[in-house]
Amino acid sequence: MSTPLDSLGMQDATLDLPNQIERSADEARQLAGLPSASTVNQVVVLGMGGSGIAGDIVEAVASPQMTIPMVVSKGYECPNFVGPKTLVIAASFSGETEETIEAASTAHERGAQICAVTCGGTLARLVAEWSAVLCQVDSAIPMPRCAVGAMSIPLLVAFDRIGLITGVDKQIEDAIATLRLRCDSIQDGTDVSKQIAKAIGSGTPLIYGGGKIGEVAAARFKNQINENSKSPAFFNSLPEMCHNEMAGWGTVDSLRDLNLVPVHLRHSYEHPRLAKRFEFNETLIAESGSITGVQAQGRTPLAQLFDLILVGDQTSLELAALHEQDPGPIDVLTELKQQLSR
């Protein structure tokens, strides 16, 4: 099912996702000190990497309901419009992400209402000094990328309690039930993730998703392959890729020559016109290869997004096993942080 070189227990952490979501939701419902909707004119989520994806997940699920703008900002800079009526959520699993800390500090200087989602570290210390809201994340989770539920679910629960969105509890319940079924198929060896990993093999996946949900799922899929299997991968979203990247398949032999493996991530909340675009892409690529695809399970947007996330996470672990890679440590990123610390 996964690599025997799994030194940090990434497989166990992956299969714990439905329980992680359930625990995180229960804990987030106890948060105190959240602002009221009348004091918030815009929302900004700060975060990088495995923590930053939390903002993307929340934006994909919450934005269709929200009547105020939401921005996900990944970098050192704090958006210039941030002020006293901005809710700024700083997401950093370690609490030491320098980009997030700098941007959050600027937001505090501008009088923003701040909430942090973190295990601790410098960010937790600053939040205490600022008398801001802190959502504590379980530090026993082995890596930030394994904390995708713990980092994102508190934001959705907070938005619901503030009054920015509704119906979160129902979506969380559906996500938990859907993910438990997916975990069962992973454990009994029948899940589609094993088939996707086999199709990718030693190739480079091109992962395509439709709309915001598909885009976030595709980005997460790509990132997990990079970090867990230490392999290159690329993603794009429809309809955007139909206006540029698709032209690259004009010489269809390039797919075969470069050993590229297209993967389609589909869900029930795509715009109706996207189906024809996916079909055209499949027809175009069929001349030199085939599309590997997966249809999201679940009844709600959150459930379908997390289902695609879990498929991608498990596929990356299957690829790690295939490539005889330990999915846990990421030596090159550790080296980069050491270089920056000097």
Secondary structure, DSSP 8 states (H G I E B T S, - for coil): ---TT-TT-HHHHHHTHHHHHHHHHHHHTT------GGG-SEEEEEE-HHHHHHHHHHHHHHTTT-SS-EEEE-SS---TT--TTEEEEEEESSS--HHHHHHHHHHHHTT-EEEEEESSHHHHHHHHHHT-EEEE--TTSSSGGG-HHHHHHHHHHHHHHHTS---HHHHHHHHHHHHHHHHHHHHTT--HHHHHHHHHTTSEEEEEEEHHHHHHHHHHHHHHHHHHS----EEEEETGGGGTGGGGGGSTHHHHHTTEEEEEEE-TTS-TTHHHHHHHHHHHHTTT---EEEE--SSSHHHHHHHHHHHHHHHHHHHHHHTT--SS--HHHHHHHHHHH-
